[in-house]
Amino acid sequence: MARKIQLTEFGIRVKGELDRRGMTQRDLADQCGINYRVVNDVLTGRNRKEENIKLIRETLAISS
C-alpha cells in the first residue's frame, strides 16, 4: 500500500496555485527548468534548498 506523503505549508500553497492554474507539478518543473522530483521533494519538505524554493516562488509569482 502506497504511503501518502504530507505536503509542507509551502507545498499546500503551491499545490493550490497549481490547481488554480490547471497545472501539474511536472508543468511547474518544466517552467522552472528543474526535475519533477526536485519540485515534489520541495513540496513535501524532503528538499529545503532555498534556491529551489525561491525558483518555484518566482515562477509562480507567489510571496514568501
CHARMM internal coordinates of N, CA and C (Angstrom, degrees):
IC EDIT
DIST 1 N 1 CA 1.4489
DIST 1 CA 1 C 1.5294
ANGL 1 N 1 CA 1 C 108.68
DIST 1 C 2 N 1.3099
ANGL 1 CA 1 C 2 N 115.64
DIHE 1 N 1 CA 1 C 2 N 130.43
DIST 2 N 2 CA 1.4699
ANGL 1 C 2 N 2 CA 120.55
DIHE 1 CA 1 C 2 N 2 CA -179.18
DIST 2 CA 2 C 1.5240
ANGL 2 N 2 CA 2 C 110.25
DIHE 1 C 2 N 2 CA 2 C -72.09
DIST 2 C 3 N 1.3135
ANGL 2 CA 2 C 3 N 114.66
DIHE 2 N 2 CA 2 C 3 N 139.52
DIST 3 N 3 CA 1.4547
ANGL 2 C 3 N 3 CA 121.07
DIHE 2 CA 2 C 3 N 3 CA 179.01
DIST 3 CA 3 C 1.5198
ANGL 3 N 3 CA 3 C 109.03
DIHE 2 C 3 N 3 CA 3 C -90.54
DIST 3 C 4 N 1.3203
ANGL 3 CA 3 C 4 N 116.76
DIHE 3 N 3 CA 3 C 4 N 132.33
DIST 4 N 4 CA 1.4656
ANGL 3 C 4 N 4 CA 120.09
DIHE 3 CA 3 C 4 N 4 CA 179.43
DIST 4 CA 4 C 1.5217
ANGL 4 N 4 CA 4 C 108.56
DIHE 3 C 4 N 4 CA 4 C -82.02
DIST 4 C 5 N 1.3225
ANGL 4 CA 4 C 5 N 115.94
DIHE 4 N 4 CA 4 C 5 N 126.90
DIST 5 N 5 CA 1.4563
ANGL 4 C 5 N 5 CA 122.44
DIHE 4 CA 4 C 5 N 5 CA -179.62
DIST 5 CA 5 C 1.5306
ANGL 5 N 5 CA 5 C 108.54
DIHE 4 C 5 N 5 CA 5 C -89.68
DIST 5 C 6 N 1.3184
ANGL 5 CA 5 C 6 N 116.11
DIHE 5 N 5 CA 5 C 6 N 132.76
DIST 6 N 6 CA 1.4566
ANGL 5 C 6 N 6 CA 122.30
DIHE 5 CA 5 C 6 N 6 CA 178.77
DIST 6 CA 6 C 1.5269
ANGL 6 N 6 CA 6 C 110.57
DIHE 5 C 6 N 6 CA 6 C -77.86
DIST 6 C 7 N 1.3171
ANGL 6 CA 6 C 7 N 115.87
DIHE 6 N 6 CA 6 C 7 N 140.13
DIST 7 N 7 CA 1.4545
ANGL 6 C 7 N 7 CA 120.68
DIHE 6 CA 6 C 7 N 7 CA 174.17
DIST 7 CA 7 C 1.5224
ANGL 7 N 7 CA 7 C 109.46
DIHE 6 C 7 N 7 CA 7 C -85.33
DIST 7 C 8 N 1.3149
ANGL 7 CA 7 C 8 N 115.98
DIHE 7 N 7 CA 7 C 8 N 150.06
DIST 8 N 8 CA 1.4641
ANGL 7 C 8 N 8 CA 121.06
DIHE 7 CA 7 C 8 N 8 CA 173.36
DIST 8 CA 8 C 1.5266
ANGL 8 N 8 CA 8 C 108.25
DIHE 7 C 8 N 8 CA 8 C -75.71
DIST 8 C 9 N 1.3234
ANGL 8 CA 8 C 9 N 116.91
DIHE 8 N 8 CA 8 C 9 N 174.52
DIST 9 N 9 CA 1.4645
ANGL 8 C 9 N 9 CA 120.65
DIHE 8 CA 8 C 9 N 9 CA 176.10
DIST 9 CA 9 C 1.5358
ANGL 9 N 9 CA 9 C 109.83
DIHE 8 C 9 N 9 CA 9 C -59.08
DIST 9 C 10 N 1.3245
ANGL 9 CA 9 C 10 N 115.48
DIHE 9 N 9 CA 9 C 10 N -43.23
DIST 10 N 10 CA 1.4674
ANGL 9 C 10 N 10 CA 120.07
DIHE 9 CA 9 C 10 N 10 CA 176.75
DIST 10 CA 10 C 1.5266
ANGL 10 N 10 CA 10 C 109.90
DIHE 9 C 10 N 10 CA 10 C -62.61
DIST 10 C 11 N 1.3151
ANGL 10 CA 10 C 11 N 116.47
DIHE 10 N 10 CA 10 C 11 N -42.89
DIST 11 N 11 CA 1.4630
ANGL 10 C 11 N 11 CA 121.05
DIHE 10 CA 10 C 11 N 11 CA 179.40
DIST 11 CA 11 C 1.5153
ANGL 11 N 11 CA 11 C 112.25
DIHE 10 C 11 N 11 CA 11 C -59.86
DIST 11 C 12 N 1.3114
ANGL 11 CA 11 C 12 N 116.84
DIHE 11 N 11 CA 11 C 12 N -38.93
DIST 12 N 12 CA 1.4653
ANGL 11 C 12 N 12 CA 121.28
DIHE 11 CA 11 C 12 N 12 CA 178.48
DIST 12 CA 12 C 1.5332
ANGL 12 N 12 CA 12 C 110.15
DIHE 11 C 12 N 12 CA 12 C -65.12
DIST 12 C 13 N 1.3398
ANGL 12 CA 12 C 13 N 116.58
DIHE 12 N 12 CA 12 C 13 N -42.17
DIST 13 N 13 CA 1.4703
ANGL 12 C 13 N 13 CA 120.68
DIHE 12 CA 12 C 13 N 13 CA 178.16
DIST 13 CA 13 C 1.5189
ANGL 13 N 13 CA 13 C 111.03
DIHE 12 C 13 N 13 CA 13 C -62.82
DIST 13 C 14 N 1.3322
ANGL 13 CA 13 C 14 N 115.96
DIHE 13 N 13 CA 13 C 14 N -44.97
DIST 14 N 14 CA 1.4643
ANGL 13 C 14 N 14 CA 120.43
DIHE 13 CA 13 C 14 N 14 CA -179.55
DIST 14 CA 14 C 1.5259
ANGL 14 N 14 CA 14 C 110.01
DIHE 13 C 14 N 14 CA 14 C -64.85
DIST 14 C 15 N 1.3150
ANGL 14 CA 14 C 15 N 117.06
DIHE 14 N 14 CA 14 C 15 N -45.02
DIST 15 N 15 CA 1.4749
ANGL 14 C 15 N 15 CA 121.30
DIHE 14 CA 14 C 15 N 15 CA -179.79
DIST 15 CA 15 C 1.5226
ANGL 15 N 15 CA 15 C 110.50
DIHE 14 C 15 N 15 CA 15 C -59.46
DIST 15 C 16 N 1.3406
ANGL 15 CA 15 C 16 N 116.80
DIHE 15 N 15 CA 15 C 16 N -41.91
DIST 16 N 16 CA 1.4605
ANGL 15 C 16 N 16 CA 120.46
DIHE 15 CA 15 C 16 N 16 CA 177.24
DIST 16 CA 16 C 1.5222
ANGL 16 N 16 CA 16 C 111.89
DIHE 15 C 16 N 16 CA 16 C -61.48
DIST 16 C 17 N 1.3222
ANGL 16 CA 16 C 17 N 115.74
DIHE 16 N 16 CA 16 C 17 N -41.14
DIST 17 N 17 CA 1.4652
ANGL 16 C 17 N 17 CA 120.38
DIHE 16 CA 16 C 17 N 17 CA 178.92
DIST 17 CA 17 C 1.5243
ANGL 17 N 17 CA 17 C 110.72
DIHE 16 C 17 N 17 CA 17 C -68.17
DIST 17 C 18 N 1.3187
ANGL 17 CA 17 C 18 N 117.14
DIHE 17 N 17 CA 17 C 18 N -40.02
DIST 18 N 18 CA 1.4656
ANGL 17 C 18 N 18 CA 120.26
DIHE 17 CA 17 C 18 N 18 CA 177.35
DIST 18 CA 18 C 1.5246
ANGL 18 N 18 CA 18 C 110.31
DIHE 17 C 18 N 18 CA 18 C -62.86
DIST 18 C 19 N 1.3258
ANGL 18 CA 18 C 19 N 116.90
DIHE 18 N 18 CA 18 C 19 N -44.52
DIST 19 N 19 CA 1.4702
ANGL 18 C 19 N 19 CA 120.99
DIHE 18 CA 18 C 19 N 19 CA 178.77
DIST 19 CA 19 C 1.5272
ANGL 19 N 19 CA 19 C 110.25
DIHE 18 C 19 N 19 CA 19 C -60.65
DIST 19 C 20 N 1.3313
ANGL 19 CA 19 C 20 N 116.22
DIHE 19 N 19 CA 19 C 20 N -43.68
DIST 20 N 20 CA 1.4619
ANGL 19 C 20 N 20 CA 120.94
DIHE 19 CA 19 C 20 N 20 CA -179.40
DIST 20 CA 20 C 1.5297
ANGL 20 N 20 CA 20 C 111.21
DIHE 19 C 20 N 20 CA 20 C -60.50
DIST 20 C 21 N 1.3291
ANGL 20 CA 20 C 21 N 116.04
DIHE 20 N 20 CA 20 C 21 N -35.97
DIST 21 N 21 CA 1.4690
ANGL 20 C 21 N 21 CA 121.02
DIHE 20 CA 20 C 21 N 21 CA -178.25
DIST 21 CA 21 C 1.5282
ANGL 21 N 21 CA 21 C 113.16
DIHE 20 C 21 N 21 CA 21 C -90.51
DIST 21 C 22 N 1.3262
ANGL 21 CA 21 C 22 N 117.27
DIHE 21 N 21 CA 21 C 22 N -5.36
DIST 22 N 22 CA 1.4609
ANGL 21 C 22 N 22 CA 120.22
DIHE 21 CA 21 C 22 N 22 CA -177.43
DIST 22 CA 22 C 1.5210
ANGL 22 N 22 CA 22 C 112.52
DIHE 21 C 22 N 22 CA 22 C 70.96
DIST 22 C 23 N 1.3305
ANGL 22 CA 22 C 23 N 116.13
DIHE 22 N 22 CA 22 C 23 N 32.28
DIST 23 N 23 CA 1.4673
ANGL 22 C 23 N 23 CA 121.93
DIHE 22 CA 22 C 23 N 23 CA -178.33
DIST 23 CA 23 C 1.5265
ANGL 23 N 23 CA 23 C 110.74
DIHE 22 C 23 N 23 CA 23 C -108.64
DIST 23 C 24 N 1.3205
ANGL 23 CA 23 C 24 N 115.30
DIHE 23 N 23 CA 23 C 24 N 157.96
DIST 24 N 24 CA 1.4572
ANGL 23 C 24 N 24 CA 121.63
DIHE 23 CA 23 C 24 N 24 CA 173.35
DIST 24 CA 24 C 1.5257
ANGL 24 N 24 CA 24 C 109.20
DIHE 23 C 24 N 24 CA 24 C -106.04
DIST 24 C 25 N 1.3172
ANGL 24 CA 24 C 25 N 115.93
DIHE 24 N 24 CA 24 C 25 N 170.25
DIST 25 N 25 CA 1.4615
ANGL 24 C 25 N 25 CA 120.07
DIHE 24 CA 24 C 25 N 25 CA 175.25
DIST 25 CA 25 C 1.5314
ANGL 25 N 25 CA 25 C 109.95
DIHE 24 C 25 N 25 CA 25 C -62.40
DIST 25 C 26 N 1.3163
ANGL 25 CA 25 C 26 N 116.87
DIHE 25 N 25 CA 25 C 26 N -33.41
DIST 26 N 26 CA 1.4696
ANGL 25 C 26 N 26 CA 120.38
DIHE 25 CA 25 C 26 N 26 CA 177.43
DIST 26 CA 26 C 1.5260
ANGL 26 N 26 CA 26 C 110.96
DIHE 25 C 26 N 26 CA 26 C -65.64
DIST 26 C 27 N 1.3319
ANGL 26 CA 26 C 27 N 116.16
DIHE 26 N 26 CA 26 C 27 N -41.09
DIST 27 N 27 CA 1.4728
ANGL 26 C 27 N 27 CA 119.76
DIHE 26 CA 26 C 27 N 27 CA 176.60
DIST 27 CA 27 C 1.5222
ANGL 27 N 27 CA 27 C 109.91
DIHE 26 C 27 N 27 CA 27 C -59.55
DIST 27 C 28 N 1.3315
ANGL 27 CA 27 C 28 N 115.98
DIHE 27 N 27 CA 27 C 28 N -44.59
DIST 28 N 28 CA 1.4614
ANGL 27 C 28 N 28 CA 120.70
DIHE 27 CA 27 C 28 N 28 CA 179.15
DIST 28 CA 28 C 1.5204
ANGL 28 N 28 CA 28 C 110.68
DIHE 27 C 28 N 28 CA 28 C -61.80
DIST 28 C 29 N 1.3159
ANGL 28 CA 28 C 29 N 116.32
DIHE 28 N 28 CA 28 C 29 N -45.02
DIST 29 N 29 CA 1.4716
ANGL 28 C 29 N 29 CA 120.22
DIHE 28 CA 28 C 29 N 29 CA 179.16
DIST 29 CA 29 C 1.5218
ANGL 29 N 29 CA 29 C 110.78
DIHE 28 C 29 N 29 CA 29 C -58.87
DIST 29 C 30 N 1.3263
ANGL 29 CA 29 C 30 N 116.82
DIHE 29 N 29 CA 29 C 30 N -43.21
DIST 30 N 30 CA 1.4664
ANGL 29 C 30 N 30 CA 120.65
DIHE 29 CA 29 C 30 N 30 CA 178.90
DIST 30 CA 30 C 1.5199
ANGL 30 N 30 CA 30 C 110.61
DIHE 29 C 30 N 30 CA 30 C -61.57
DIST 30 C 31 N 1.3351
ANGL 30 CA 30 C 31 N 117.12
DIHE 30 N 30 CA 30 C 31 N -43.69
DIST 31 N 31 CA 1.4639
ANGL 30 C 31 N 31 CA 120.54
DIHE 30 CA 30 C 31 N 31 CA -179.84
DIST 31 CA 31 C 1.5295
ANGL 31 N 31 CA 31 C 111.71
DIHE 30 C 31 N 31 CA 31 C -66.84
DIST 31 C 32 N 1.3254
ANGL 31 CA 31 C 32 N 116.56
DIHE 31 N 31 CA 31 C 32 N -34.02
DIST 32 N 32 CA 1.4713
ANGL 31 C 32 N 32 CA 121.18
DIHE 31 CA 31 C 32 N 32 CA 179.44
DIST 32 CA 32 C 1.5261
ANGL 32 N 32 CA 32 C 111.93
DIHE 31 C 32 N 32 CA 32 C -79.08
DIST 32 C 33 N 1.3256
ANGL 32 CA 32 C 33 N 116.54
DIHE 32 N 32 CA 32 C 33 N -20.55
DIST 33 N 33 CA 1.4592
ANGL 32 C 33 N 33 CA 120.60
DIHE 32 CA 32 C 33 N 33 CA -176.72
DIST 33 CA 33 C 1.5252
ANGL 33 N 33 CA 33 C 112.17
DIHE 32 C 33 N 33 CA 33 C 77.31
DIST 33 C 34 N 1.3358
ANGL 33 CA 33 C 34 N 115.63
DIHE 33 N 33 CA 33 C 34 N 28.56
DIST 34 N 34 CA 1.4632
ANGL 33 C 34 N 34 CA 120.87
DIHE 33 CA 33 C 34 N 34 CA 178.14
DIST 34 CA 34 C 1.5164
ANGL 34 N 34 CA 34 C 109.81
DIHE 33 C 34 N 34 CA 34 C -125.97
DIST 34 C 35 N 1.3058
ANGL 34 CA 34 C 35 N 116.04
DIHE 34 N 34 CA 34 C 35 N 168.81
DIST 35 N 35 CA 1.4468
ANGL 34 C 35 N 35 CA 122.53
DIHE 34 CA 34 C 35 N 35 CA -179.85
DIST 35 CA 35 C 1.5290
ANGL 35 N 35 CA 35 C 110.72
DIHE 34 C 35 N 35 CA 35 C -71.23
DIST 35 C 36 N 1.3266
ANGL 35 CA 35 C 36 N 115.91
DIHE 35 N 35 CA 35 C 36 N 143.14
DIST 36 N 36 CA 1.4641
ANGL 35 C 36 N 36 CA 121.88
DIHE 35 CA 35 C 36 N 36 CA 177.20
DIST 36 CA 36 C 1.5285
ANGL 36 N 36 CA 36 C 111.27
DIHE 35 C 36 N 36 CA 36 C -52.27
DIST 36 C 37 N 1.3175
ANGL 36 CA 36 C 37 N 116.12
DIHE 36 N 36 CA 36 C 37 N -40.08
DIST 37 N 37 CA 1.4693
ANGL 36 C 37 N 37 CA 121.58
DIHE 36 CA 36 C 37 N 37 CA -177.78
DIST 37 CA 37 C 1.5339
ANGL 37 N 37 CA 37 C 111.20
DIHE 36 C 37 N 37 CA 37 C -59.83
DIST 37 C 38 N 1.3224
ANGL 37 CA 37 C 38 N 116.81
DIHE 37 N 37 CA 37 C 38 N -37.58
DIST 38 N 38 CA 1.4659
ANGL 37 C 38 N 38 CA 121.38
DIHE 37 CA 37 C 38 N 38 CA 178.87
DIST 38 CA 38 C 1.5259
ANGL 38 N 38 CA 38 C 109.51
DIHE 37 C 38 N 38 CA 38 C -63.69
DIST 38 C 39 N 1.3308
ANGL 38 CA 38 C 39 N 116.89
DIHE 38 N 38 CA 38 C 39 N -45.30
DIST 39 N 39 CA 1.4690
ANGL 38 C 39 N 39 CA 120.29
DIHE 38 CA 38 C 39 N 39 CA 178.35
DIST 39 CA 39 C 1.5183
ANGL 39 N 39 CA 39 C 109.94
DIHE 38 C 39 N 39 CA 39 C -59.53
DIST 39 C 40 N 1.3110
ANGL 39 CA 39 C 40 N 116.46
DIHE 39 N 39 CA 39 C 40 N -48.91
DIST 40 N 40 CA 1.4572
ANGL 39 C 40 N 40 CA 120.43
DIHE 39 CA 39 C 40 N 40 CA -179.60
DIST 40 CA 40 C 1.5241
ANGL 40 N 40 CA 40 C 111.35
DIHE 39 C 40 N 40 CA 40 C -59.59
DIST 40 C 41 N 1.3162
ANGL 40 CA 40 C 41 N 116.91
DIHE 40 N 40 CA 40 C 41 N -43.42
DIST 41 N 41 CA 1.4666
ANGL 40 C 41 N 41 CA 120.95
DIHE 40 CA 40 C 41 N 41 CA 179.92
DIST 41 CA 41 C 1.5231
ANGL 41 N 41 CA 41 C 111.96
DIHE 40 C 41 N 41 CA 41 C -65.53
DIST 41 C 42 N 1.3254
ANGL 41 CA 41 C 42 N 118.33
DIHE 41 N 41 CA 41 C 42 N -35.04
DIST 42 N 42 CA 1.4666
ANGL 41 C 42 N 42 CA 120.90
DIHE 41 CA 41 C 42 N 42 CA 176.56
DIST 42 CA 42 C 1.5293
ANGL 42 N 42 CA 42 C 109.45
DIHE 41 C 42 N 42 CA 42 C -66.23
DIST 42 C 43 N 1.3182
ANGL 42 CA 42 C 43 N 117.27
DIHE 42 N 42 CA 42 C 43 N -45.20
DIST 43 N 43 CA 1.4654
ANGL 42 C 43 N 43 CA 120.96
DIHE 42 CA 42 C 43 N 43 CA -176.49
DIST 43 CA 43 C 1.5278
ANGL 43 N 43 CA 43 C 112.88
DIHE 42 C 43 N 43 CA 43 C -67.22
DIST 43 C 44 N 1.3221
ANGL 43 CA 43 C 44 N 116.65
DIHE 43 N 43 CA 43 C 44 N -25.58
DIST 44 N 44 CA 1.4632
ANGL 43 C 44 N 44 CA 120.08
DIHE 43 CA 43 C 44 N 44 CA 179.61
DIST 44 CA 44 C 1.5255
ANGL 44 N 44 CA 44 C 112.89
DIHE 43 C 44 N 44 CA 44 C -100.21
DIST 44 C 45 N 1.3426
ANGL 44 CA 44 C 45 N 116.58
DIHE 44 N 44 CA 44 C 45 N -0.44
DIST 45 N 45 CA 1.4563
ANGL 44 C 45 N 45 CA 120.17
DIHE 44 CA 44 C 45 N 45 CA 176.47
DIST 45 CA 45 C 1.5120
ANGL 45 N 45 CA 45 C 115.63
DIHE 44 C 45 N 45 CA 45 C 86.41
DIST 45 C 46 N 1.3275
ANGL 45 CA 45 C 46 N 117.96
DIHE 45 N 45 CA 45 C 46 N 3.03
DIST 46 N 46 CA 1.4689
ANGL 45 C 46 N 46 CA 119.88
DIHE 45 CA 45 C 46 N 46 CA 177.75
DIST 46 CA 46 C 1.5175
ANGL 46 N 46 CA 46 C 111.69
DIHE 45 C 46 N 46 CA 46 C -77.22
DIST 46 C 47 N 1.3327
ANGL 46 CA 46 C 47 N 116.53
DIHE 46 N 46 CA 46 C 47 N -20.58
DIST 47 N 47 CA 1.4679
ANGL 46 C 47 N 47 CA 122.02
DIHE 46 CA 46 C 47 N 47 CA 176.54
DIST 47 CA 47 C 1.5213
ANGL 47 N 47 CA 47 C 106.45
DIHE 46 C 47 N 47 CA 47 C -124.24
DIST 47 C 48 N 1.3071
ANGL 47 CA 47 C 48 N 116.66
DIHE 47 N 47 CA 47 C 48 N 114.48
DIST 48 N 48 CA 1.4649
ANGL 47 C 48 N 48 CA 121.40
DIHE 47 CA 47 C 48 N 48 CA -177.34
DIST 48 CA 48 C 1.5310
ANGL 48 N 48 CA 48 C 112.31
DIHE 47 C 48 N 48 CA 48 C -113.44
DIST 48 C 49 N 1.3304
ANGL 48 CA 48 C 49 N 116.48
DIHE 48 N 48 CA 48 C 49 N 20.14
DIST 49 N 49 CA 1.4670
ANGL 48 C 49 N 49 CA 119.93
DIHE 48 CA 48 C 49 N 49 CA -179.67
DIST 49 CA 49 C 1.5196
ANGL 49 N 49 CA 49 C 109.73
DIHE 48 C 49 N 49 CA 49 C -65.72
DIST 49 C 50 N 1.3270
ANGL 49 CA 49 C 50 N 115.47
DIHE 49 N 49 CA 49 C 50 N 123.77
DIST 50 N 50 CA 1.4595
ANGL 49 C 50 N 50 CA 121.45
DIHE 49 CA 49 C 50 N 50 CA -176.95
DIST 50 CA 50 C 1.5290
ANGL 50 N 50 CA 50 C 111.76
DIHE 49 C 50 N 50 CA 50 C -58.84
DIST 50 C 51 N 1.3235
ANGL 50 CA 50 C 51 N 117.89
DIHE 50 N 50 CA 50 C 51 N -34.15
DIST 51 N 51 CA 1.4665
ANGL 50 C 51 N 51 CA 120.19
DIHE 50 CA 50 C 51 N 51 CA -179.80
DIST 51 CA 51 C 1.5253
ANGL 51 N 51 CA 51 C 111.54
DIHE 50 C 51 N 51 CA 51 C -63.04
DIST 51 C 52 N 1.3339
ANGL 51 CA 51 C 52 N 117.38
DIHE 51 N 51 CA 51 C 52 N -37.09
DIST 52 N 52 CA 1.4631
ANGL 51 C 52 N 52 CA 120.56
DIHE 51 CA 51 C 52 N 52 CA 178.47
DIST 52 CA 52 C 1.5246
ANGL 52 N 52 CA 52 C 111.08
DIHE 51 C 52 N 52 CA 52 C -71.87
DIST 52 C 53 N 1.3150
ANGL 52 CA 52 C 53 N 116.25
DIHE 52 N 52 CA 52 C 53 N -41.53
DIST 53 N 53 CA 1.4671
ANGL 52 C 53 N 53 CA 120.74
DIHE 52 CA 52 C 53 N 53 CA 178.57
DIST 53 CA 53 C 1.5249
ANGL 53 N 53 CA 53 C 109.39
DIHE 52 C 53 N 53 CA 53 C -62.17
DIST 53 C 54 N 1.3114
ANGL 53 CA 53 C 54 N 116.67
DIHE 53 N 53 CA 53 C 54 N -44.87
DIST 54 N 54 CA 1.4651
ANGL 53 C 54 N 54 CA 121.59
DIHE 53 CA 53 C 54 N 54 CA -179.75
DIST 54 CA 54 C 1.5275
ANGL 54 N 54 CA 54 C 110.84
DIHE 53 C 54 N 54 CA 54 C -62.14
DIST 54 C 55 N 1.3149
ANGL 54 CA 54 C 55 N 117.22
DIHE 54 N 54 CA 54 C 55 N -42.48
DIST 55 N 55 CA 1.4610
ANGL 54 C 55 N 55 CA 121.85
DIHE 54 CA 54 C 55 N 55 CA 179.64
DIST 55 CA 55 C 1.5316
ANGL 55 N 55 CA 55 C 110.75
DIHE 54 C 55 N 55 CA 55 C -61.02
DIST 55 C 56 N 1.3108
ANGL 55 CA 55 C 56 N 116.75
DIHE 55 N 55 CA 55 C 56 N -43.67
DIST 56 N 56 CA 1.4678
ANGL 55 C 56 N 56 CA 120.94
DIHE 55 CA 55 C 56 N 56 CA 178.69
DIST 56 CA 56 C 1.5216
ANGL 56 N 56 CA 56 C 110.03
DIHE 55 C 56 N 56 CA 56 C -65.74
DIST 56 C 57 N 1.3278
ANGL 56 CA 56 C 57 N 116.78
DIHE 56 N 56 CA 56 C 57 N -45.24
DIST 57 N 57 CA 1.4741
ANGL 56 C 57 N 57 CA 120.74
DIHE 56 CA 56 C 57 N 57 CA 177.77
DIST 57 CA 57 C 1.5213
ANGL 57 N 57 CA 57 C 111.58
DIHE 56 C 57 N 57 CA 57 C -57.01
DIST 57 C 58 N 1.3067
ANGL 57 CA 57 C 58 N 116.37
DIHE 57 N 57 CA 57 C 58 N -47.57
DIST 58 N 58 CA 1.4573
ANGL 57 C 58 N 58 CA 120.95
DIHE 57 CA 57 C 58 N 58 CA -177.80
DIST 58 CA 58 C 1.5218
ANGL 58 N 58 CA 58 C 111.29
DIHE 57 C 58 N 58 CA 58 C -66.82
DIST 58 C 59 N 1.3055
ANGL 58 CA 58 C 59 N 117.48
DIHE 58 N 58 CA 58 C 59 N -39.69
DIST 59 N 59 CA 1.4591
ANGL 58 C 59 N 59 CA 121.26
DIHE 58 CA 58 C 59 N 59 CA -179.48
DIST 59 CA 59 C 1.5264
ANGL 59 N 59 CA 59 C 110.72
DIHE 58 C 59 N 59 CA 59 C -63.66
DIST 59 C 60 N 1.3318
ANGL 59 CA 59 C 60 N 116.44
DIHE 59 N 59 CA 59 C 60 N -40.71
DIST 60 N 60 CA 1.4684
ANGL 59 C 60 N 60 CA 120.51
DIHE 59 CA 59 C 60 N 60 CA -179.14
DIST 60 CA 60 C 1.5299
ANGL 60 N 60 CA 60 C 112.56
DIHE 59 C 60 N 60 CA 60 C -91.07
DIST 60 C 61 N 1.3387
ANGL 60 CA 60 C 61 N 116.50
DIHE 60 N 60 CA 60 C 61 N -5.84
DIST 61 N 61 CA 1.4763
ANGL 60 C 61 N 61 CA 121.75
DIHE 60 CA 60 C 61 N 61 CA -178.62
DIST 61 CA 61 C 1.5345
ANGL 61 N 61 CA 61 C 110.71
DIHE 60 C 61 N 61 CA 61 C 56.08
DIST 61 C 62 N 1.3512
ANGL 61 CA 61 C 62 N 115.55
DIHE 61 N 61 CA 61 C 62 N 49.13
DIST 62 N 62 CA 1.4552
ANGL 61 C 62 N 62 CA 120.00
DIHE 61 CA 61 C 62 N 62 CA 175.51
DIST 62 CA 62 C 1.5236
ANGL 62 N 62 CA 62 C 108.66
DIHE 61 C 62 N 62 CA 62 C -111.74
DIST 62 C 63 N 1.3236
ANGL 62 CA 62 C 63 N 115.63
DIHE 62 N 62 CA 62 C 63 N 148.00
DIST 63 N 63 CA 1.4673
ANGL 62 C 63 N 63 CA 119.98
DIHE 62 CA 62 C 63 N 63 CA -177.37
DIST 63 CA 63 C 1.5245
ANGL 63 N 63 CA 63 C 110.91
DIHE 62 C 63 N 63 CA 63 C -80.26
DIST 63 C 64 N 1.3250
ANGL 63 CA 63 C 64 N 114.96
DIHE 63 N 63 CA 63 C 64 N 166.60
DIST 64 N 64 CA 1.4621
ANGL 63 C 64 N 64 CA 120.55
DIHE 63 CA 63 C 64 N 64 CA -179.01
DIST 64 CA 64 C 1.4987
ANGL 64 N 64 CA 64 C 112.18
DIHE 63 C 64 N 64 CA 64 C -77.09
END
COOR INIT
IC SEED 1 N 1 CA 1 C
IC BUILD
